[in-house]
Amino acid sequence: MTTVATGTNAVPSDRAAPTTRAVPSDPADPGVGPLLRAWRERRRMSQLELALSADSSARHISFVETGRSRPSEEMVLRLAERLDVPVRERNSLLLAAGYAPRYPQTPLDDPALDALRTGLERLLLGYEPYPALVMDARYDVVAANRGITMLLEGVPESLLTPPLNAMRLTLHPQGLAPRIRNLPEWRGHLLAQMERQIALYRSAPLRELYDEVAAYPVADSPSPSGGPSAGGPSAGDGPEPAEDVPYFALPMRIEHGGRVLSFISSVSTFNTPMDVTVAELAVETFLPADPATVKYLHTVAG
């Protein structure tokens, strides 16, 4: 059992590191060439465009993709960088080319990541009373602060059994979904986000999760317009403004304690990661989207 944030602020996870694996290449087309070609086509780059960006030639790229030439380890890494291949997949490319993996996958509770865990803990605690959490590549929650714990009040224990999954918690009809006032829009945003990640990571487990949450019945929002139900209070002490708040991004509007809170989500990842575990961590923070939500959160936090 590992946690990043300590004490009652943390949501524990029994997953020390994500286990998302790449879909194996077609046995009929072994080697690094078909894998590189698939990544190039996914990035919609021509052989010439890739060659120019990697300081190579279209002829050499063609020979590599067809198996007529074995790329050096340096060339594999250079092509992977130009194609923006995820760190885990770069190891797969190196193995397919006959080289040792370059990037380790360190368990999150390993002493080598003490500084990382401490930094994440301080980040989550410092963001309170606003909600924030840390997820792995499959949206399993590694840690969360008390703002997230507050939003999860009333969620059944069956959904809170580790490893907690952020997508499942949000979209399950017994999770947060019935309380999200603009559920159709927010659900569409989350599913589109997962589709982009599936295309990037080629992850079978992520595809399974997508199929699961996309099949959930859509709970009826209290108000199709995204506003509070009749007579329901907003996050402030008084009634909700007559005009909609001019949000600068799609908010998640969620009911808590009989009030409607509005949040804008922001996701951060690590720049130039050198470890698979670190590369697949994401910090999601929820910024209050209006003054009433700010006031309510600070009041609840005491």
N, C-alpha and C positions, 0 to 999 in steps of 0.2 A: 504494500500500500504506500503510495507516494503522493506528496502534495508539494506545490510550489509555495503558495501562501500558507502561513501557519495559523494555528488557533482556530477560532470559530469562523473566521473569514474565509477559510479555504473549503473548496469542494474537492474531496479526495478522489483519486483515480487509481485503479489497480493496474494501469498501463504505464510502464516506465518509459516507453517510447512507441511511436506509431509503427504499425506493422504493414502499412499499405505497400503492396508489391506491384511491380509493373506486370502488365500482361505479357506472357512469353511471346517471343517472335515465332513466326510460322516455321515449323520444323523443316518444311520444304525449302526454306530460304534462310539457312543459318548464316551466322557471321554478322559483322558490324555494318556491312554495306547496306542491306535492306533496312536496318534500323535507322541509319542516318538518312536514307532516302525518305523513309516514312516521316521523320521529323522535319526534313526540308519541305516536303509536300504539305505537312500540317502548317508550317509557317508561310506557305505560299511563296516560296523563294525558288528562283530558277537556279540551275547549277552555276551559271555565270555569276549571278548575284551573290551566291554563297562563296564562290571562289574569290571574288573581288574583296569581300569583307574579311576573308580568312587569309588573304595574301597567298593565294594558291592559283590554280588554273582550272578552267571548266573541264579540261581533259583529265586532270588528276582526280577531280571530284567524281567524274563519270567512272573512272577506273576503280575508285574506292567503292562506289555504290554497286558496281557489278561484280566485285570480288577479284578483279584483275590486279589490284594493287592493295597491299596491306598498309594502312596508315600507321604512322608512328604514334606513340602515346601522346606526344605533344600535339600532333595534328588532331587526334580524337578529341582532346580537351579543347582545342581551339575551335573546332567545328561545333562542339557542344555549346560553347559559350556564345558563338555567333547565332546559334539556333535557339538560344535561351532554354536549353534543356534543363529540367530540374535536377538537383544534385543527386538524388537517388538514381535517376535514370542515367546520369553520367557514369556512375559505377557500372550499370548494366552495359553501356557502350564499351567501356574499357574491358570488361570481362569478355564480351563478344569479340573484341579485337585481340584477345589473348594476353591482356595485361591485368595486373592486380588492381583492385578497387583503390581509388585515391582518397575517398571521403569516408571517414568512420561513421558508425551509428552508435553514439554513446547513450546508454540508458540515462534518463533524466535525473535519476537519483544517484548517479555516479559522482564521486567527489570532484572530478574534473569539471563538472558543471555547477559547482557551488556558487560561483560568481553570477552565473546566469540565473539560478534560482533566487538568489538574494535580490538581484536587480528586478526580476519579475514581481517578487513579493512587495518590494518598495513601490513599484509602479501601481500595482493593484490597490494597495493600501492608500497610496497618495491620491488616487482617483476618487476615493469615497467622498461623499455619499453617492456618487454617480456609479452606475453598474459597469463592471469590466470583468473580462474573463480571458483565459488562455486556452486555445484549442490546438489539437494536432491535425494532421492531414485528413482525418476522417471525421472531423468535427467533434471528437471526444473531448470533453472538458478536462483539462489538466488542473486548473485552479480557477477560482473566482473570488470576488470580494463580497462584502455584505450587501452591496447594491443589487447584485444578482440574486443573492439569497432572499432578499426582500421580494423580488419579482416572482420567485418560485414558490412563494407562500400559497398553500392550497393545492399544489400539484401532488397527485397520488404518489405514494412511496414506490409503486411499481415502476414509475418513470425516473425515480431518483436513485435507483440502484446503480452503483458504479459498474462499468464506466458510463457516466452521464454523456448523452449526446445532444449537442446544441440544436441540431435540426429536428431531432425527434421530440425534444422538449418543447420546441416552438410550434411545430405543425401538428402534433398529435391532438386528436379531438378531446383528450382528457388532460392535455398539457396547457400551454399558454394560448393556443389558437382561439378558444371561445372568448377570451378576454381581449383579443387584438381587434380594435375597432375597424381597421382598414385591412382586414385579413386577405382579401383577394389580391390587393396590390402588394402587400408584404410577402405573401406566399409566392407570387410570381417572381418577385425580386430574388428570393432565396433559391428557388428552383433554377432560375437563369444563372445564378452564381455557381451553383453546383454543376450545371451543364458545362460552363466554361472550364471549371477545374477538371472535370472528367476528360475533356478534350486535351487538357494540358498534361495530366498525370497518367492517363490511360489506366486508371485504377479500377480493378474489378470490385473490391469492397466498397468503393465510393459509388460505383454504379448500382450496387445492391442497395445501398442506403437511399440513393435517389429514387429507385423504383419503389421502395417501401414508403417513403414519406410522400411521394407524388400520388400514391394510391389512397392516402388517408382521405376519408370524407371531409369535405370542407364545412367546418362549423359555421353556423350563421352568425355574422357580426351583429352586435346590438343595433347598429345603424349603418345602412348601406353607404351613406354619405361620409362615413368616417367620423361623424360627430358623436357626442354622447347620446345615450338613449333618453327618451323623454323624462324630464325631471332629474336626470343624473347630473351630479356636480362635476365640474372640471377640476384641474389640479389646484386651482386657486380657491380662495374663500368664497368668491362670488360666482355668478353665472358665467358661462363661457362667452367670449366676445361674439357679437353679432356677425362679424366678418371673419373669414378664415384667416389663420396666421399665414403670412407669406413665407412658407418654408423654402429653404435654399437647397434641400435635398429631400428625397422621399422619407418621411418619418415613420417610425413604428409607434402607433397610438394604441396604448394598452391601458386597461382599467386596473386600478389597484386601490383597495379600500374604498370603493365607491367613487373614485375620482379617475379622470382620464389623464394619463401622462404621455408626453410626446418626446421621442428620442430620435436622434440622428446617429446612425451607426458608422464607425470608422474602424477599419482593419489594418493593422501594421504587421509587417514581417521583418526579419533580420536582413540587413544588407550584406552582400557577399559572404554568405555562410559557408563554412568549411566542414560542416558536420550534418549528416542526414537528419538527425533528430532536431537540431536547431533550425535547419532549413524549412522544416515542415510545421514549425510552431507559428501561431498567429495570435496576436493580441487584439481582441475586439473591445472597443470602448463605446459607450452609449452617452452621447452628449445631449443634455437637455435642450429641446428645440424651442422652448418658450419660457418666459419668466415664471409662469405659474408652476411649471414642473420643477424648476430650480428651487422655488420657495417650499414646495411640498417635500422634496427630498431632504432639504436641510431641516425642516420641521420634524420629519420622521426620525432623522438621525439624532435629533436632540442637541 
